[in-house]
Amino acid sequence: MRESTVTPSRRRSEPVPSPTPVERVRPPRPSLKVEARERQPGVWLVVAFALVLVAISIVGFPYYSASLGERVRSPWHPWLKPAGYIGQSAGLLAVTIFIFLWLYPIRKRSRWLAWTGSIARWLDVHVLAALVLPLLVAIHSAWRFEGLIGLGFWSMMIVWASGVVGRYLYARIPRGKAGIELTRDEIAERRRKLLEQIAANTGLEVGLVESTLSVGPEPKSRPGILGTFVLLVRDDLGRRRAARRLKRLYERSGPRRRRQDRVALHVALNLARREVALTQQSRLLDATHDVFRFWHVLHRPVAIAALVAVLIHVAVVVALGATWLW
């Protein structure tokens, strides 16, 4: 018996499968995750406290701007004079904070105090506590800086200004989360990861991103103290320009961006600023170390002199028969 062959074209009962369209392979969406910075509620506490001190200064401005004879007759005198309720409280709090600030150098030299927190966290607390000192001392002195009060205030202001400079220099030396300084190899590894993250978020090539964020070569010679500060400030401004260059490159690389793309750009710009900062810090690392060592030599005797001036002020006030109002 002859077998009948049925060709596919004769099988009308079975539907002919349509060819599957070639699926468009979409690149993975860029990751929008960025290393989250640790929240510091202490910052908002210090800001709120500083606002309270500013409010006291504004409300008490008629008293502070009056002459000594007018102050005695003012209803604010029992409150705002150096020995008043607010004035004395501000002075006691300022002395307490000033003595507390000396715990930070003790923490740096005592490993057995590691259980109290990392050195980086101690530095943050040290800086936050010092920020309100000028306002506290000004309110305690009723905004008159004469005699021993003036000596304590201006010595404390010198230490405060020196601390601001030291914190600026400290932030220019790359460190890990524990506050330990990074090696050049660790800096290079972090830069590589940041460049890869930026490329993933923007869809640009890593080499193109690196050339766009370039900050220039390392200086051939040590620029000195003043020259280092000039270069550091110039780098701060150059970091913004590099981020703007990356933004323009990203906007020209494709059509009108969607909202998701704008979020990716925002993340990429934050990463770019961190990458440029690492590059700048690595470029001026040796010069920054030199200035930081000089700052250490200068800051310590100034801080000791301020401490002595404050203790002399407190001792004289107590010897003159100061009493507690509360």
C-alpha positions in Angstrom: 0.0 0.0 0.0 1.4 3.4 -1.0 1.8 5.8 1.8 0.5 9.3 1.1 2.8 12.1 2.0 1.3 15.2 3.4 3.3 18.3 2.9 3.1 21.1 5.4 1.3 23.3 2.9 -1.6 20.8 2.7 -2.1 20.7 6.5 -4.8 23.3 6.6 -6.2 22.0 9.9 -3.1 23.0 11.8 -2.3 26.7 12.0 1.0 27.6 10.6 3.1 29.2 13.4 4.1 32.7 12.6 7.8 33.5 12.9 8.6 34.9 16.3 9.9 38.4 16.1 13.4 39.1 17.2 13.2 40.4 20.7 15.1 43.6 21.3 17.8 43.1 23.9 17.6 45.9 26.3 20.6 46.8 28.3 20.2 46.5 32.1 18.9 49.5 33.8 21.6 51.5 35.5 21.9 50.9 39.1 20.7 53.9 41.2 22.2 52.7 44.4 24.8 55.0 46.0 26.6 54.4 49.2 24.3 56.0 51.8 25.9 58.5 54.1 25.5 57.9 57.7 22.7 60.0 59.1 23.9 62.4 61.8 21.0 63.6 64.0 23.6 65.5 66.0 24.0 68.0 63.1 20.3 69.0 63.3 20.6 69.2 67.1 23.5 71.6 66.8 21.7 73.6 64.2 18.6 73.9 66.4 20.8 75.0 69.4 22.6 77.5 67.2 19.3 79.0 66.1 18.2 79.3 69.7 21.5 81.2 70.5 20.9 83.4 67.4 17.4 84.1 68.6 18.6 85.1 72.0 21.1 87.5 70.4 18.4 89.1 68.2 15.9 89.5 71.0 18.6 90.9 73.3 20.1 93.2 70.7 18.6 96.4 72.4 20.3 95.3 75.6 23.6 94.3 74.0 23.8 97.5 72.0 23.2 99.8 75.0 25.8 101.4 77.2 26.7 99.9 80.6 24.6 102.5 82.4 21.6 101.7 80.3 22.0 98.0 80.7 21.7 98.2 84.5 18.3 99.8 84.2 17.1 97.3 81.5 14.6 94.6 82.5 16.8 92.2 80.6 19.8 92.8 82.8 19.1 90.0 85.4 18.9 87.6 82.4 21.6 88.7 79.9 24.4 90.0 82.0 27.5 87.7 82.3 26.3 86.6 85.8 22.6 86.5 84.8 20.4 83.5 84.3 21.1 83.2 80.5 24.6 84.7 80.6 25.9 82.5 83.4 24.3 79.4 81.9 25.9 80.1 78.5 29.3 80.5 80.3 29.1 77.3 82.2 28.0 75.4 79.1 30.9 76.9 77.1 33.4 75.8 79.7 32.0 72.3 79.8 32.1 72.0 76.0 35.7 73.4 75.9 36.9 70.9 78.4 35.0 68.1 76.6 36.9 69.0 73.4 40.1 67.8 75.1 38.7 64.3 75.2 39.3 63.9 71.4 43.1 64.0 71.5 42.9 61.6 74.5 40.8 59.3 72.3 43.3 59.4 69.5 46.1 58.3 71.7 44.3 55.7 73.8 43.4 52.4 72.0 41.6 51.1 75.1 38.9 53.8 74.4 38.0 52.1 71.1 34.7 51.0 72.6 33.6 54.6 72.8 33.5 54.9 69.0 35.7 55.4 66.0 38.1 58.3 65.7 36.1 59.6 62.8 32.9 59.7 64.8 34.8 61.4 67.7 36.1 64.0 65.3 32.5 64.7 64.0 31.3 65.2 67.6 34.4 67.3 68.3 33.7 69.6 65.4 29.9 69.9 66.1 30.5 70.7 69.7 33.0 73.4 68.8 30.8 75.1 66.3 28.5 76.7 68.9 31.3 77.9 71.2 31.7 81.4 69.7 28.0 82.2 70.2 28.0 80.7 73.7 30.9 82.8 74.8 29.5 85.9 73.1 26.2 85.6 75.0 28.1 84.9 78.2 30.1 88.1 77.8 27.0 90.0 76.8 28.8 90.8 73.5 31.5 92.8 75.3 35.0 91.5 74.9 37.1 93.3 77.4 39.4 92.2 80.3 39.6 88.5 81.1 36.4 87.7 79.2 37.9 89.2 76.1 41.1 87.3 76.6 39.2 84.0 76.9 37.0 84.9 74.0 39.7 85.8 71.5 42.0 82.9 72.5 39.0 80.6 72.0 38.2 82.2 68.6 41.8 81.5 67.5 41.5 77.9 68.4 38.1 77.8 66.7 39.4 79.2 63.5 42.4 76.9 63.6 40.0 74.0 64.1 38.0 74.9 61.0 41.2 75.0 59.0 42.3 71.6 60.4 38.9 70.0 59.6 39.2 71.3 56.1 42.6 69.7 55.7 41.5 66.5 57.4 38.7 66.1 54.9 41.2 66.4 52.0 43.0 63.2 53.1 41.1 60.1 51.8 40.1 57.9 54.7 37.9 54.9 55.2 34.7 54.7 57.4 36.8 54.0 60.5 38.9 57.2 59.9 42.0 55.2 58.8 43.9 56.9 55.9 43.7 55.1 52.6 46.8 54.0 50.7 47.3 55.1 47.1 46.4 51.6 45.9 43.1 51.8 47.8 42.4 55.2 46.4 43.0 53.9 42.9 40.7 51.0 43.5 37.9 53.3 44.8 38.3 55.5 41.7 38.0 52.5 39.4 34.8 51.4 41.1 33.3 54.9 41.0 34.1 55.3 37.3 32.4 51.9 36.6 29.3 53.1 38.5 29.2 56.4 36.6 29.5 54.5 33.3 26.7 52.2 34.3 24.4 55.0 35.3 25.1 57.1 32.2 25.7 54.5 29.5 29.0 56.1 28.6 32.3 54.4 28.2 34.6 54.3 31.2 37.4 55.9 29.3 35.2 58.7 28.1 34.0 59.3 31.6 37.5 59.3 33.0 38.8 61.8 30.4 35.8 64.1 31.0 36.4 64.2 34.7 40.2 64.7 34.4 41.6 67.3 36.8 45.1 67.7 35.4 48.5 66.3 36.4 50.1 66.1 39.8 52.2 69.2 40.6 55.9 68.6 39.9 57.1 70.2 43.1 55.8 70.9 46.6 53.7 74.1 46.3 54.3 75.2 49.9 51.7 76.1 52.6 50.0 79.0 50.8 50.3 77.3 47.4 48.7 74.2 48.7 45.7 76.1 50.1 45.3 77.9 46.7 45.3 74.5 44.9 42.8 73.0 47.3 40.4 75.9 46.8 40.9 75.7 43.1 40.2 72.0 43.2 36.9 72.6 45.0 35.8 74.9 42.2 37.2 72.5 39.5 35.1 69.7 41.0 31.9 71.6 40.0 33.2 72.3 36.5 34.0 68.6 36.0 30.4 67.6 37.1 29.0 70.2 34.6 31.1 68.7 31.8 29.8 65.3 32.5 26.2 66.6 32.6 26.6 68.2 29.2 28.2 65.1 27.7 25.3 62.9 29.0 22.7 65.3 27.6 24.3 65.3 24.2 24.7 61.5 24.1 21.0 60.7 23.5 17.5 62.1 22.9 15.4 63.8 25.4 15.8 62.0 28.7 13.0 60.6 30.8 12.5 61.1 34.5 14.3 57.8 35.2 17.2 59.0 33.2 17.3 62.3 35.1 17.5 60.4 38.4 20.3 58.3 36.9 22.1 61.6 36.0 21.7 62.9 39.5 23.2 59.8 41.0 26.0 59.9 38.4 26.9 63.5 39.2 27.1 62.7 42.9 29.5 59.8 42.0 31.4 62.0 39.7 32.1 64.6 42.4 33.4 61.8 44.7 35.6 60.5 42.0 37.0 63.9 41.1 37.6 64.5 44.9 39.6 61.3 45.2 41.7 62.2 42.2 42.4 65.7 43.5 43.2 64.4 47.0 45.6 61.8 45.6 47.3 64.4 43.4 47.9 66.7 46.4 48.3 64.1 49.1 51.9 64.8 49.9 51.5 68.5 50.0 48.4 68.2 52.2 50.3 66.0 54.6 53.0 68.7 54.9 50.5 71.4 55.7 48.6 69.2 58.1 51.7 68.5 60.1 52.5 72.2 60.3 48.9 72.8 61.4 49.3 70.2 64.2 52.5 72.0 65.5 50.6 75.3 65.5 47.2 74.2 66.8 48.3 72.5 70.0 50.1 75.4 71.8 47.3 77.7 70.8 44.7 75.3 72.2 46.7 75.0 75.4 47.0 78.8 75.7 43.2 79.1 75.3 42.6 76.5 77.9 44.9 78.3 80.4 43.1 81.6 79.7 39.7 80.1 80.2 40.8 78.4 83.5 42.3 81.7 84.7 39.0 83.5 83.9 37.0 80.9 85.9 39.4 81.0 88.8 39.3 84.8 89.0 35.5 84.8 88.8 35.1 82.3 91.6 37.7 84.1 93.7 35.7 87.3 93.4 32.8 85.6 95.0 30.6 84.6 92.0 27.4 82.8 93.1 25.2 80.3 91.3 21.8 81.7 90.3 20.1 78.4 89.8 
